[in-house]
């Protein structure tokens, strides 16, 4: 009997999935180093030591590869976010975890360089804009959900959790762009302090409550 080439246990399908994942990781690394506009398929081929033809076997165009890479990255971030929001603990503790997850880590964390690149490229690539919008809404809805649960449980006071979440998200975006582009002008600790102060005001608490969550 002939095996279905797309069957779950088919070795060729596993090999193709593994190769595709390797190409996506390489694309992410090259984009962080060179930027989306300056990245060529040849650069990714060199990074993975494969031919450009093999890359085009999996992705017809560079744009297809960029979209797939950002989609995979977005899926990972959204899964991490869902884990935090759905974890046990108080709403206050989960809200602070969401905030800290949003802010890039100190040192070698380059994740926001990728998303700043994607914002610029998204101006001219509708498929990228869709991914960016989905990820942005996922973060806003996560903050809103935790605030709403905190209100329901009597931890927070907030008349409009949806609006509060949008304001917190907007502040995070602005501060993190500044932190990423001008790390000498603002520190990670200062960004976290600003966001905790603003968030505490949105939910009727003292900033120290978030810091001690």
C-alpha positions in Angstrom: 0.0 0.0 0.0 1.3 3.5 -0.9 1.8 5.8 2.1 0.2 9.2 2.2 3.2 11.6 1.9 1.4 13.9 4.3 0.7 11.3 6.9 1.7 12.2 10.5 4.3 9.4 10.8 5.8 9.8 7.4 9.6 10.3 7.7 9.7 12.6 4.7 7.1 14.9 6.2 9.0 15.0 9.4 12.2 15.9 7.5 10.4 18.7 5.6 9.0 20.1 8.8 12.4 20.1 10.5 14.0 21.7 7.5 11.3 24.4 7.4 11.7 25.1 11.1 15.5 25.5 10.6 14.9 27.9 7.7 12.6 30.0 9.8 15.1 30.2 12.7 17.8 31.2 10.3 15.6 33.9 8.7 14.8 35.3 12.1 18.5 35.5 13.0 19.5 37.2 9.7 16.6 39.7 9.9 17.6 40.8 13.4 21.2 41.3 12.1 20.5 42.8 8.7 16.8 44.0 8.7 14.0 42.8 6.6 14.7 45.1 3.6 18.4 44.1 3.5 17.9 40.4 4.0 18.2 38.3 0.9 17.3 34.6 0.3 21.0 34.1 -0.4 21.9 35.4 3.1 19.6 32.8 4.7 20.9 30.1 2.4 24.4 31.0 3.6 23.3 30.9 7.3 21.9 27.4 6.9 24.5 26.1 4.4 21.8 25.1 1.8 21.0 26.2 -1.7 18.7 29.0 -2.6 16.7 26.5 -4.6 16.0 24.5 -1.5 14.7 27.6 0.3 12.4 28.3 -2.7 11.2 24.7 -2.6 9.7 25.5 0.8 8.9 29.2 0.3 8.1 30.6 -3.2 9.3 34.1 -2.4 11.2 36.0 0.2 8.0 37.7 1.3 6.5 34.2 1.9 9.5 33.3 4.0 9.2 36.5 6.0 5.5 36.0 6.6 6.0 32.4 7.7 8.9 33.4 10.0 6.9 36.2 11.7 3.8 34.0 12.0 5.9 31.3 13.7 7.4 33.9 16.1 4.0 35.3 16.8 2.5 31.9 17.6 5.3 31.2 20.1 4.7 34.6 21.9 1.0 34.1 21.9 1.3 30.6 23.4 3.6 32.0 26.2 1.1 34.8 26.8 -1.8 32.3 27.1 0.2 30.3 29.6 0.7 33.3 31.8 -2.9 34.5 31.6 -4.2 31.1 32.4 -1.8 30.3 35.2 -2.9 30.0 38.8 -2.4 33.0 41.2 -3.9 36.3 41.8 -4.9 38.7 39.0 -2.3 41.1 40.3 0.5 38.6 40.0 -0.6 37.6 36.5 -0.9 41.2 35.4 2.6 41.9 36.5 3.9 38.8 34.7 2.2 39.9 31.5 3.8 43.4 31.8 7.3 41.8 32.4 6.8 39.4 29.6 6.1 42.3 27.2 9.3 44.2 28.1 12.4 42.9 26.4 15.0 41.4 28.7 18.2 43.2 29.5 21.4 42.4 27.5 21.0 40.2 24.5 17.2 40.1 24.1 16.7 41.2 20.5 13.0 40.2 20.0 11.8 43.8 19.7 14.3 44.5 17.0 12.5 41.9 14.9 9.0 43.5 15.6 10.2 47.0 14.9 11.5 45.7 11.6 8.2 44.1 11.0 6.3 47.3 11.7 8.3 49.1 9.0 7.9 46.3 6.5 4.2 46.0 7.3 3.5 49.4 5.9 3.9 47.9 2.4 3.1 44.2 3.0 -0.6 43.5 4.0 0.2 39.9 5.1 2.6 41.3 7.7 0.1 43.8 8.9 -2.4 41.0 9.6 0.2 39.2 11.8 1.1 42.4 13.6 -2.5 43.3 14.3 -3.3 39.8 15.6 -0.3 39.9 18.0 -1.1 43.4 19.2 -4.8 42.4 19.9 -3.7 39.3 21.7 -1.6 41.4 24.1 -4.4 43.9 24.6 -7.0 41.2 25.2 -4.6 39.5 27.7 -4.2 42.6 29.7 -8.0 43.3 29.5 -8.8 39.8 30.6 -6.6 39.9 33.7 -7.9 43.3 34.7 -11.5 42.2 34.2 -10.9 39.1 36.3 -9.2 41.3 39.0 -12.3 43.6 39.1 -14.6 40.6 39.3 -12.5 39.1 42.2 -12.4 42.5 44.1 -8.7 43.0 43.6 -8.9 46.0 41.2 -11.1 49.0 40.6 -11.5 49.8 36.9 -14.6 51.0 35.1 -13.4 50.2 31.6 -10.9 47.3 31.5 -10.8 47.4 27.6 -9.8 51.0 27.5 -7.3 50.6 30.3 -5.7 47.7 28.5 -5.3 49.8 25.3 -3.6 52.6 27.2 -1.2 50.2 29.0 -0.4 48.5 25.7 0.2 51.9 23.9 2.5 53.0 26.7 4.5 49.8 26.6 5.0 50.1 22.8 6.3 53.6 23.1 8.7 53.0 25.9 10.0 49.7 24.5 10.7 51.3 21.1 12.7 54.0 23.0 14.5 51.3 25.1 15.3 49.3 22.0 16.6 52.3 19.9 18.1 54.4 22.7 19.2 52.0 25.5 21.4 54.8 26.9 18.4 57.1 27.4 16.2 54.8 29.4 16.9 51.6 31.4 14.9 48.4 31.6 14.2 49.2 35.3 13.0 52.6 34.5 10.6 51.3 31.8 9.2 48.7 34.2 8.7 51.4 36.9 6.9 53.7 34.4 4.5 51.0 33.3 3.8 49.8 36.9 2.9 53.3 37.9 0.6 53.8 35.0 -1.0 50.4 35.3 -1.5 50.8 39.1 -3.4 54.0 38.4 -5.6 52.2 35.9 -6.6 49.5 38.5 -6.9 51.6 41.6 -3.7 50.3 43.4 -0.4 51.6 44.6 2.6 51.0 42.2 4.3 49.2 45.1 1.5 46.6 45.0 2.6 45.6 41.4 6.2 45.6 42.4 5.5 43.2 45.2 3.0 41.0 43.3 
